[in-house]
Each structure stands twice: as C-alpha cells, then as structure tokens.
Amino acid sequence: MTDQALRTADTQSRRAALTLALCLPSDVLLYLLLPMESQAFGITLAQAGVLLAANRLVRIFGYRHVLNFYARNGDRLTCMIAAGAATLCALGNSMLSGFAALLGLRLVWGLCFAALNLSTQVLATSEPAGAARRAGRSRALIALGPMLALPLGGWLTLWAGPRPIFVILAGACLVGLWMARGLPSAGHDLHGTPGRRFKWPDSVAMWSFIEGVALDGLFIFGLSIQAQKILGGDAVLIAGGLMALRYVSEMLLSPLGGRAAQRFGATSMLLLFSFLSALALTAFGSYWVIVGAAAVLVLRALQLPLVTTLVAERNPGSMRVSALASNAVWRDIGAGLGPLLAGLLLPIASAPWVFGVAGAAIAVSAVFCWRAKATTER
C-alpha cells in the first residue's frame, strides 16, 4: 500500500464528510424548531413527532434501493443528487406548510442522508490502514455543520422567525453539491449477493441496534424532558446550545476514539466504552443527571468511529459496502424504536430502572461482540 493511496483515501473521506456536514444542518434544525414552533409550520405537536421520525422510517425501508444505486453509480453522482435534493428540501422547509408537504420533504431527506452517510463510511474504510483514524476524523467533520448551525439557527429564529434560516441552509447544501463533484465516480462491487441485502443482525449490528435504542432514543428523549425542566427565557436559543453540545463532543472526541481503536483495537475499545456507558446511563437516570448526561455524550462520541471500523474489519473487500449499509439500517431501527419505548416506559416506570436496563443491554451486547471477535481469531 503506497503513501499516495493513503493520501487519496484521506482526501476522499474528508470531502465526503464535508458534503454531509454542509447538508445535515437543514435536518438538525428541524429537531429544534418543529416541536417549539409547530404552529409556524402549520402542524400540531403530534404531527411534528411523526415528521421527525419519518426520515428514519424511510431509511429502514429504502436503504436497499439507495445501496443498489450507490453501488452502480459511485460516490460522485449519488452524493451530487443527494446534495441537490437536500437543497430542495431546505427550500421547501422555508416555504411550505402543512403535514403532507413537510412529510414529503422528510421522506426525500431520509434517502438523501442514507446516501451521504453511506458514502462517508465506505470512503473512510476504503483502505484498511488508517481506517479507524479516518472514521474518527470523518465523524468530527460531519459534526461541525450542526454544531455551528444549531446556536446560530436558534439566534436567527428569535430575530426573524423559524423560516429564513432554511434559505441560508439551502445555500450550504449547494456548497455541498459543489464539494461532491470531487468524489470518485467508480461504482462499488456488492460481492455478487443478489436478492436480500440485509440479513439477521450479527453481533456488531445487534450492538448498533441496542445503542440506537438506548443512546439515540431513550437518552435523547430523557434529555429533552430534563431540558424542559430547566429551560427558561429564550428557550429556543438555550435548547439550540444544548443540542449543539452533542456535536461539539463528536467533533472533539470522535477522532480520539478512532485513534484509540487503531492503537488498542476497536473491539477492546467498544467493550470498555460500553461498560462506561452503562454506568453513565445509570447515573443519568438517578440523582447525577448532569454528570451522567455529560458522560454519555462523551462516550457516545468516542464510540461512533468504532462500529464503522469493526464492520469493515469483519467484512473485508467487496462485502464491506453492503455490510455498512445493513448495519446502518439496524441502527436506524433502534433509534426509531427508542423514543417509542421512552414514551411508553418513562411515564409508568422509574427513570433509574429504565436507563439502568438500557445501559446493561449495551454492556451485554458489547460482550457478545468481543466474544465473536475472540471466536474468529481461534
């Protein structure tokens, strides 16, 4: 493997991450604005919840089609189409009202994100050497866009209302379209696996599913409840700053997680961070809410590059592309199920019990990942 090949892999991974970073804020701002400004978009609060879940639901059912298109046409065309469609979605968010119109935009964006996210993962792992480092840096670059857009969007909403920010974000998506022009145009081999792409989850996919339920679902829902208790005054601005902290941690800490995986092994780091996450979730559900929440955000950021690296390690060669897509689907299923479980469990069960069980599930699934790795090495 030559130094030129590694430099090319670094450049392509960085460009794909920046494309997603420029397009992602047009989605993330909706998580801040739809619940708080639902009337301005002509919807009810319940409809806002459905709209925020719609992009994940369409990915669950549409990822296979995105994967096939991506494999045939390569990163450049796929990401250019996705960034162009994201531009139209952002403009639609600035002008359209009502549940039906916004639902259509959310479904389109879900497929756009599927394509852009798949490209970042595939290009980050295109060369085995340095894959963990590139995966960590990729997550940091992706987080940069939402980190800047959330507080700025909250401030602009206070000044001009919730709509104008999406015109600005449409311009960012256009820059992402220009950035995607430099991506490679070659297609990807799917290892000749016709028919069903997504099999019953292996140990890594099961961990991704449980992590999606616990951290992207239960924890975020619980964090919103806690934030509602302490917010006052300019709630939109404060909430935007709180949500931005999630992406700050990703930007600063995901590269460290990637370097730790490269030095000590992705499986070992996943096991360590999962057990620490279990402790942090238990603390979050009890009296140490702030400490637990901060620890969860830190550990979540450290874990993000690990799964991409593990999937690539266990599915070498042309199997990697479909395996990454399949793993992303299981993560989305978990992240979609998490808020539903939170809505059912938190009103009737104690928070320490709910978050303690969720943390234990993450730890147990990490043990299965570690055992699967140990079994293959014998």
Buried (B, 14 or more C-beta within 10 A) or exposed (E): EEEEEBEBBBEBBBBBBBBBBBBBBBBBBBBBBBBBBBEBBEBEEEBBBBBBBBBBBBBBEBBBEBBBBBBEBBBBBBBBBBBBBBBBBBBBBBEBBEBEBBBBBBBBBBBBBBBBBBBBBBBBBBBBEBBBBBBBBBBBBBBBBBBBBBBBBBBBBBEEEBBBBBEBBBBBBBBBBEBBEBBBEEBBBBBEEEEEBBEEBBBBBBBBBBBBBBBBBBBBBBBBEBBEEEBEEBBBBBBBBBBBBBBBBBBBBBBBBBBBBBEEBBBBBBBBBBBBBBBBBBBBBBEBBEEBBBBBBBBBBBBBBBBBBBBBBBBEEBBBBBBBBBBBBBBBBBBBBBBEBBEEBBEEEEBBEBBBBBBBBBBBBBBBBBEBBEEEEE
